[in-house]
Amino acid sequence: MVVFLLLSLPATAQELRLDVDTAIAAASVARDPGGLEAARTELLELSRRYSRSLYPRFVGRSRALVEAASLGRRLGLGNAAAGELLQVLEREAPNEWTARAHLELAEVVLADGDWQLAADHLWQARHGAPREENAESEGNQAAVDVARLALERMTRIHRLILRPLAGRNPWTTTRDYLPNDYLPEKLKLKKPRALAAGPRGELLMANNSRAVLFDPDRNVIATRELRGMARPSLGPAGPLGGLSAIVPTGNTVMQVDDPSAVSFQRPSGGRLDQIVTAHRGPFGNWTVLSRSVDTVLHFSPDGRLLHFTESPMARPIDLALGPSGTIHTLDAGSRESPAALRTYAPDGTLLKTFSSSWQRPVALDVDPFGNRYVLEERTRQVLVYAPEGSLVRALGPVLPGGIELRTPTDLAVDGMGRIFIAEGRLGTVLAVE
């Protein structure tokens, strides 16, 4: 019997690989959390079907558990995901999925605030993954991504946690993101006005006539001609990741690489206009801010109104999504109402409101730790607030490295805690690192 099982293992490994691929493919096209849960259940069943007692050295079981834990994180099942990842790290022999398990477990504990344990797992993920040149030569892009993602998370911890703990400024230098001679003439953006940053340093830049999307290495991914523009956004393209670049154009929103456009309806009827910004969720739902409506609106993928927040704003000017789906808005205020930052739960429930003595706040972003960044146009400063509301840093008007802000119009923060600022008078985008 044992001999038969050992002889049949190669065929079984191929079957499990196909079964896991099928479950992951189903998760990638899921339209709601139920689709992810179904794929996760199938992966856990596969890990039990090919148990350690029958297949003690079966690498496919590690993959099934890691993929199931990854889906669990997206479903908010952090404790269950941690248990599955610990099975891989403590009970399975080291294999090509060990580094990915460390990376996923680091994300779980980092979400719980344990950055020291997260840093240890990130170090092991970084050093346990195959060297990038070897992985690339073997076509193992997953291994390359693990190494790069681990380094990026370590950079975030170093910049936003370790430097402040040591009494140092998290941001020590400023540079032009795109030198004047970097882009060909036909792609150049004169006076970029609006920005959005992705988790790995992707950057979407826009003005009133064009939007350009760059990858982390500053290569152009996509461009789109525009007529009118509001604040762009970069969000997950599906349940398993990827990015969707969104540009509002007054009455509609569109993806940079998709010719179709989506329009929305006001709660009171009629077409929604004066759209400030729109963020697309992993299942295609929309979170929209408009100057013509004093609440945050939530729509289905096809533009059908689902619900809206009940806390009115005097003059909504920006919106950002934070950790765990929280929604953050910047209200410029009025004579009767001071400017304010508001934080909502994913279902639109108001969690807290925070005000300060801003003179002309114009832009907002939130980093992966929940710190909020407000661009103050009149004082030419970036003000950084901790999640509870305390001011932790004021940058500008002279930025680290000596560059002075003149007419800043927008900002964006990436997953490594770098701040990008659209600077109108200088006609460029500055990266503060």
N, C-alpha and C positions, 0 to 999 in steps of 0.2 A: 504493500500500500504506500509506504514512504517513497519507495523507488518510483512508483507511478506518478506521485505528486511532483517529485523533483523533475522527472522527465517532462511532465506537462507544463512546468512553470513558464518557459518562454512563450508558449501559446497563450497562457493565462495572462501574462504581463501585457501582451498585445491586446487582449480583450479588455483588460482594465483600462489601458491607455485610451482605447476607443470609447469606453463607457465614460471616463472622466471628460474626454473631449466633448462628448455629447452633452453632458451635464453643464459644462462651461459654456458651450454654444447656446444652450437654452437660457442660461443666466444672462448672456450678453444681449439678448433681445427681449428680456423681461419688460413688461409694461407696468408692473406694480411690484411691491414687496413680496406678494405671494409667489411670483415667479422665481425670485431669488430663494425663497424658503423651500420651494419644491426642489430646486437644483441642489441646495445645501443638504436636504434630507437624502437625496439620491447619493451624494458623495459620502455622507456618513455611513449609509448602508453599504456602499462599496468597501469602505475601510473595514467594516465588520465582516463582510463576506469573505474577504481575503485576510483572515486573522493572523496574528503572529504565531499562534500555535501551529498553524498549517503551513504558513509561508514566512518563516522567521527572517529572511533576508530580502523581503519583497519591497523594492523601492517605491513601487506604485502606490502602496498604502500611505506612504509619507505624502505623496503628492495629493491624494484624495483628502487627507486631513488638512493640509495647508490650504488647499482651495476652499474647503468647507469653512475653515476659520476665516478666510478672507471675506467670504460672503457673510459670515456671522458678524464681522465688524461692520459691514455696510448696513446690516439689519439692527445694529445697536446691541448685539449680544456679546459684549466684550468679555464677560466672565467665561461663558461657554467657549468662545474662540480661544481664550488663553489656555483653557484646559486641553483643547485639541492640539494646540501648538506645543504645549509641554509634553504631550505624548510623543510627538515627533522628536523633540530634543532630548528627552530623558529615556525613552524606551526603544527608539529606533537607532540602528547603526548610522553613523554619519554618511550622508549621501548628498546628491546634487540639490536636494530640497531643504537641507539643513540651514543654509544661509537665508533662504526665503522665509523659513520659520522664525529665525531670529528677527528679521525685518518686520514681519507681521506682529510678532509679540512686542517689539519695541513700540509700534504704533498703539497697541492696546494700553501698555503701561504709561506711555506718554500722554494719552488721553485722560488717564487717571491722575496726572500730575507728578508721576515718579520719573523725573528726567534722568536721575542717576542710573536707575536700572535700565531705562531706555537707552542711555548712552552705551552701557555695557553690551546690550544686545545689538545695537547698531555697529559697534566696533567688531563684534564677532561676525555680523552679516557682511560687513565690508571686507574683512580679511578672510572670511570663509568662502566667499564667492570666487570663481575662477578669475584670474587676471584678465582684464578687459581685452588685451590683444589676443589672448588664447581663446576666450569665449567668442570674440568676433570671428576669428579664423575658423572656428568650428560651427558658426551659425547659431550660437546660443545667445540670442538677444535677451532672453529672460535673465540670464546670469549677469549680463552687462547692466541691465536695468536695476537689479538688486544692488550691485556695487555702487552705482551712481546715486540711487535713491538713498542708500545708507549714508553716503557722504553728504548729501544735501540735508538730511535730517540732522546730522552731526553739526553741520554748519549753522543750522537754525538754533540748536541748543547753545552753541558757542556764542553766537551773536546776541541772542535775546535773553539768555539766562546767565551764562558764565561771565561774560564781560561785565554786565551790571553788578553781579555778585562781587567781582574784583574791584568795583569802583571805577570801571572804565566805560567810556562811551561805546555803545553798541555799533555806532557808525563812525568810521575813522577817515574815510576818504570819499571824494566825489569825482565823477568823470562823465564825459560826454558818452551817452550810450551809443550813439551813431555819429561818428565824425562826418564832417560835411562831404568828404569824398568817398564815403562808404557805399552809398547806394547809387545805382545808375540814375541818370537824370529823369527817366520816365517814372521812376518809383519814388522819387524824393517827395517828402512831405514838407511843404512850407508852413512853418509855424504849427507844429502838431499841438492840438488843443485838448485831446482826451486820451486816456490810457486805461488799459486793463492788463493785469499780470496773472500768469498761470502759476501753478504750484512749483514748477521746476525752472522758472525764469523765462517762460514764454511771454512775449509782450505784444499786445495789440495797440497800435497807434492810429489815431484818426484826426482828420480835420474836416472841413466842410465839403471836401471834394473827393477824399480817398481814405480808405482804411487799409493798413498793411499789418499782416500777422507775421511775427518772427519766431523762430524756434530758439531754444536756450543758447545756441551758438551764433545767433544773430543772422541766420539764413532766412530768406523770405519764404514763407510757407504758402501764403495766399494774399491776394489783393482784391480790392473791390472799389469801383467808382461810386461816389455818393452824391446825393443832392440834399444838403442839410444833414445835421448830425447831432446826436446827443451822446451820453456816456456809454461807451461799449462795455462788454463784459466777456469774461472767459469762464466757462463752466463745464461740468462733466457732460460728455456726449452720450453716455450710457451707464448702466449699472456697474460696469467693470472698469470705468475710467475713460480716458481720452478727453479731448477738449472740444468744446463748441464755441466758436467766436461769434458773438452777437453784436450787431450795430443797430440801435434805434434810429429812425429817420422821421421823427415827428408823429406820423399816424400809424406806422407799422414798425416791425422789427424784422431783421433778416440775418441769416448767417453769411459770413464773409465768403464761404465757398459754396453757397447754395443760392440759385437765382430766385427761389420762391420767397414770399414774404407772408408774415402773419399779422393780422389786425385783431383788435379787441373791442369789446363793448363796454360802455360805461355801466355802472350799477343802476343808474337811473334811465338807461336806454340811450341809443345813439352811439356813434363810433367814438372810441377813445382817441384823443389827440394830445399833443404836447407831452409825449412820452419822454421822460427823463432818462430812464435806464430800465433794462429788462434782463433778468437772469433766468436761464433755463436749467431746470433740475435734471437729475439723472434719468428720470422716467418721462421727460419731455414737458412736465408742467412748468408754468411761467410764474415768476414773481415780478410784478411791474409797478413802477413808480411814475406818476404823471402829475404835471403841474395843474391839470384841470380837475383833479380829484384829490381830496385831502387825506386819503388813506392808502395803505399798501394793498394791491389787488393780486389775487391768485387766480390763474386761468388754467384750463386743461390744455393739452398739446395743440388742439385745433382752435384755441382762443375763446372757449366757453368759460364764463365767470363761475368760479367755484366758491370763493368766500373772500372777505376783505376784513382788514383790521378795523376796530371800532374807536381807536384813539385818533382824533383828527390832528392834522398838522397845519400850521399857518402858511408855510411856504416850503414844501418839500423840494430839496435840491439834489439829494444823492441817497443811494441805498447800497449796502454791501451785505453779503452773506458770511456768517461767522461759523465757528465750530459747532458741530451737531445740528446744523440747519438753522441756527438762530439768525434773525433778520435785524439789521441795524440801519436806522435811517438818520439823516441829517436834515433838520428843519431850520431854515435860515431865520425863522421868526418874523415878527411884525412889531408895530409900535405897542400893541397890547400884549404880545406874547414873546418871551425871549427865545433866542435860538436854543435848540436842544438836540441832544442825541437820544434816540429811543431804541430800546432792544425788545424784540418780540420773540416768542416761541414760534416754532415752525407752523403751528396752527393759527397764528395771528394774535395770540394772547399777549397783551402788553406786560413785560416783565419789569422794566425799570426805565426811568427817564433821568437824564443828566444834563445840566446846563452849566455854562461857564460864561465869562465876560468876553466872548468873541465879538469882534467888530464886523468882520465880513467872512464868515466861513463859506467855502465854495466846494469842498470835496471831502470824501470820506472813504476809508478802506479799513479792513480788519485783517489781522494776521492769524496764522493757525493757532496761536495761543489765546486769541480773544482780545489782544490789545487793539485799540482803535486809534486811527491816524486821521487827524483833521487838518486840512490845508486852510490856513488863514491868509486870505489874499491881502488885506490891508497891512498887516504886520509882516507879511512875507515869511511866514513860519509854518513848519510842520509840527503840530502838537501831538504828542504820543500819550495816550491814556491807558492805564491798566484796566482790566475788566471791571474792577469795582469803581472806577472813575477817577482815581488819583492821577495827577500829571506826573509822568515819569521822565519825560524828555521834551525839550523844545529845540528844534533845529531851524536855524536861519535867523535873520536874513542871510548871514554868511554861513555857508554850509561847511562841514568838515573838508579840509583841503583847500579852502579859500575862495571857492566860487560863490558869488553873491546872487541871490534870487532877485529878479526884477519884477516880472509880471507872471507869477505861477498860475496855471489854470486848472491843473488836475494832478492827482497822484495815484499810485498803485503800489501794492506791497506783494512780493512773491513769497513762495514757500520757504525761502531761506532768510526772510526778514530784510531783504534789500528794498529800498524805497526808490521808486521811479517818479520823477517830477517833470511834467510838461511845462516848459519855460517859454512863454510867448515872445518876449522881447529878444531873448537870445536865439529863438527859433530852433530849439533843440529839445531833447529829452535828457535829463540828468539822472545818473544812477548813483545813489548814496549807499555805500557799502561799509 
